[in-house]
Amino acid sequence: MTVKPPPPPPSSTATASSSLRHRQYHSLNSISNLHWVSTATTTTRNRCRIEATGNSSASIPTTTATILRRNSDEILLNLLQQRKTEDAWIAYTQSPHLPNPTCLSRLICQLSYQNTPSALTRAQSVVRRLRHERQLHRLDANSLGLLAVAAAKSGDTLYANSILKSMLRSGYLPHVKAWSAVVSRLAASGDDGPKEAVKLFSQVTRTIRRFSEPAMVMNSRPDTAAYNAVLNACANLGWTDKFLQLFDEMPENKCEPDILTYNIMIKLCARTERKDLLVFVLERILEKEIELCMTTLQSLVASYIGFGDLETAEKIVQAMRDERRDLCKILRDANLQESPNENDSEVFEKLLPNMNYPTDHEPPLLQKLFLPNTRMYTTLMKGYMKAGRIKDTVRMLEAMRNQQDSSSHPDHVSYTTVVSALVNVGSMEKARQVLTEMTRSGIQANRVTYNILLKGYCQQLQLANARETIKEMINAGIEPDAVSYNTVIDGSILIDDCAGALEFFNEMRARGIAPTKISYTTLMKAFSVSGQPKLAHDVFNEMEKDPRVKVDLVAWNMLIEAYGRAGMLDPAKDLVEKMRKKGVYPDVATYGSLAHCIALAKKPGEALLLWNEIKERCGLITTEEIKDSRSGSKVPILKPDEGLLDTLADICVRAAFFKKALEIVAFMEELGIAPNKTKYTRIYVEMHSRMFTSKHASRARQDRRIERKRAAEAFKFWLGLPNSYYGSEWRLEGEGGEDDEYAI
C-alpha cells in the first residue's frame, strides 16, 4: 500500500505568521490551558515524518525505554493530580529522563502554589535544567506566570521580572493577574524596583497594542488593579507627567479609577510636596461619588503628619470623633494658612480639575460618618513619636485602652509604636515594660516589635541583651529575619566585634535566611572598620554572585572605603574604574573615600587629579554635558559636600599647593560652606612659615619659585596673615597658566 506524502510546507513567512497567531491564541485563550506551541509543532512534524516513511497499517515499534518513560510520566502525573507535591518532586528527581510537558508544567504550578522558599528553589532548579538543556518550550505560560508571582511574593522581584520579560520576548502574553502582581511588587520594592515596574507595564501594553483582534489579548489587557500598581510606582518615584499619562489611558482600556487610585494620588501629592492639594483629592472622590473608605482618611492623616502638620492631622481625628461630615471645609480652612505650591501645577490641574473651582464653591460633605479606629489613632501616635512627643504617645495608648468601642482598642501596631518611641529615647526598661503589658493584654508581639528592641539594645551597645532577645524570639515561635540579623551585625560593628558580626552573618545563612543587600554591605562595613579590605572584597564578590540582590553604588562605596581606610590607593582607583565600566558613577561618598585614601597614602599629586575630575563633574571646567565615552549616557552632576572639599583643601595646604587650595576654598565659599581658616592657619604656620626665606638660592631656582611664592602670599592674604600680596596682579588662574610646574 502506497502512502501519500504530506503536503508541501508553507513558505517560511507564512509559517512564522501562522505560528505566531497560533501562539497568541493559545497563550490568551485561558490561563489554565496555556502551552508552548513549539511543543505541538514539533509533535506534528514528527508525526508527518512517520506517516511519510512508514506503512499506515504498520505499528510503531515500542522499546523498553519508551515503556519505562511512559510509566514514569504516568506515576508523576498521578502524584501531581493527587496534590502529592512532595512525592511528585521526589519522583521527578529520581526520574532518569526529562518528564513530558504536562508533568513539568504542573510540577512548576504546584511548587509555585506552595509559596515557600524551598518550593521556589525547587521550581527554579527545574527551569535552570530546562534552560540548560534548551527545553524551556516544554513549559506552558500558566506555569511560568505562577512562578513569576511566587518569586515576586518571596521578594525575588528581579527573577520574577526576568521570567515575564523572557515570555514577552518569546511571543507569549502572560495573564493580567500574573504580570500585574509582579508590577505591584516591583513598585513597592526598593532600588530600581519602581522604574522596572513602569518598564514592565509599558512593555506588556506595547505588546498588546500590536494585536488588532481584541479577543486575542482579552486575558492580558490591563485592568484597574494593573493601572493602580503602575500608578503607585509613579507616585513612589514622584513622576507626575507619567502618572498623568497613565491616568488618562485608563478609559481607553475600559478601566475606571477607583478609591485606591485616588489613595495613590494622595501619595503622589505627598511625594511632590503638594500639601495644598490633599483636600482637592478628597473633594474629587466625593464629587465622582466613589465610596470613601477609612484607608483614604488614614492616608490623609499620614500625609499631613509626613508634612510635619500635626495640627491638621489632629483636626481630622477630632472632627471624626465629633461625628462631623464637613471635613473638606476643615481642610480648606487649614489650607488658607499655607502658600500654594506651583510645582507641576499644569499636571495637577488635569488630574484635579476641581482645584480651579471658584472660591465660593461649597465643599462637599462626607457621604457618611466615620469614627476613628485603632489604625487612625495609631497613625496619630506615630505623628507624636515623630515630633518627639513621647508622653503624648504613651497617653494615647492609655486613652485607647479605655475606649468603650473595641474597634479603637490598641493592637500590636499600637504597642509596637510606643515601644519604638521609647527605644528612640533610650528608655529600654520602659520599652520592656510595654512589651510585658502587651503580652498581659493578650496581644502577641511580632517580629517587628522584637526587631525594634534589638535595634535599641544595639544602639545602647548591649549586645548580650540583643542575643538574649533573639533567643526569646525563637522560643516564642517567631523566626528572626534578615532585618533582625542585619541589626545585630551592625551592633557588633559598633563595639568593634568583627568576629561577632561574621558569626551572626553565618548564623543567618545557617537558618536558611537569605542575606539582603544590607546584610552584605553591613558585613563589608565590619571588615572595613577592622582594617581588612581583602575580606570586605570577598564579601563583595559573593554579593555579586547572589542573583537575589543587586550590587549598587552603596556596595561599591563600602568596598572603596575599606581600601581607603587602609590607605591602599591603587586598588581603590581600580575599583572606581570598574564602577564606571559597569555604568555606576562615583558620588560624593566615593570621592570622599578616595580623598581620605590619598591623605593616608601621602600622595598629594593624586589630590590634584581628583580635584580636576570633581571640577568636571561640577561643571567648573566646561559648560558641555559630560558624557560617558562608552555608552554616551549623561553623567550626573556632582554637588560636593564640606567633608570632601575640606579634605582636598587640607591635602593641598599641607603639600604647599596654594593655588589649588585657593581654588577649592573659593568654591566652598560659592557653595555657602565656610572654610575652616583656623585649621589652615595652623597648618601654614607649623609647616610653611619659613618658606621662600632663603637669599642664597640660585637665580634659576628663585625664578622657578616665583609663581609658588605669589600663590603662598595670596593664600596668606586669604588667611589674614602678614603678606606682601597686592591684588591687582593676582588671579586664581595665575599669569603662568599652563607654565605652572604644579598645574595638572
Secondary structure as GFF3:
##gff-version 3
##sequence-region A 1 744
A	DSSP	alpha_helix	12	29	.	.	.	ID=ss1
A	DSSP	alpha_helix	37	53	.	.	.	ID=ss2
A	DSSP	alpha_helix	64	81	.	.	.	ID=ss3
A	DSSP	alpha_helix	85	94	.	.	.	ID=ss4
A	DSSP	alpha_helix	101	114	.	.	.	ID=ss5
A	DSSP	alpha_helix	117	132	.	.	.	ID=ss6
A	DSSP	three_ten_helix	136	138	.	.	.	ID=ss7
A	DSSP	alpha_helix	141	153	.	.	.	ID=ss8
A	DSSP	alpha_helix	157	169	.	.	.	ID=ss9
A	DSSP	alpha_helix	176	188	.	.	.	ID=ss10
A	DSSP	alpha_helix	193	208	.	.	.	ID=ss11
A	DSSP	three_ten_helix	214	217	.	.	.	ID=ss12
A	DSSP	alpha_helix	224	237	.	.	.	ID=ss13
A	DSSP	alpha_helix	240	249	.	.	.	ID=ss14
A	DSSP	three_ten_helix	250	253	.	.	.	ID=ss15
A	DSSP	alpha_helix	259	271	.	.	.	ID=ss16
A	DSSP	three_ten_helix	275	277	.	.	.	ID=ss17
A	DSSP	alpha_helix	278	287	.	.	.	ID=ss18
A	DSSP	alpha_helix	294	306	.	.	.	ID=ss19
A	DSSP	alpha_helix	310	321	.	.	.	ID=ss20
A	DSSP	alpha_helix	327	335	.	.	.	ID=ss21
A	DSSP	alpha_helix	345	351	.	.	.	ID=ss22
A	DSSP	three_ten_helix	353	356	.	.	.	ID=ss23
A	DSSP	alpha_helix	374	386	.	.	.	ID=ss24
A	DSSP	alpha_helix	390	401	.	.	.	ID=ss25
A	DSSP	three_ten_helix	406	408	.	.	.	ID=ss26
A	DSSP	alpha_helix	412	424	.	.	.	ID=ss27
A	DSSP	alpha_helix	428	440	.	.	.	ID=ss28
A	DSSP	alpha_helix	447	459	.	.	.	ID=ss29
A	DSSP	alpha_helix	463	475	.	.	.	ID=ss30
A	DSSP	alpha_helix	482	494	.	.	.	ID=ss31
A	DSSP	alpha_helix	498	510	.	.	.	ID=ss32
A	DSSP	alpha_helix	517	529	.	.	.	ID=ss33
A	DSSP	alpha_helix	533	545	.	.	.	ID=ss34
A	DSSP	alpha_helix	553	565	.	.	.	ID=ss35
A	DSSP	alpha_helix	569	581	.	.	.	ID=ss36
A	DSSP	alpha_helix	588	601	.	.	.	ID=ss37
A	DSSP	alpha_helix	604	618	.	.	.	ID=ss38
A	DSSP	alpha_helix	642	654	.	.	.	ID=ss39
A	DSSP	alpha_helix	658	670	.	.	.	ID=ss40
A	DSSP	alpha_helix	677	688	.	.	.	ID=ss41
A	DSSP	alpha_helix	699	704	.	.	.	ID=ss42
A	DSSP	alpha_helix	706	719	.	.	.	ID=ss43
A	DSSP	three_ten_helix	727	729	.	.	.	ID=ss44
A	DSSP	three_ten_helix	737	739	.	.	.	ID=ss45
###
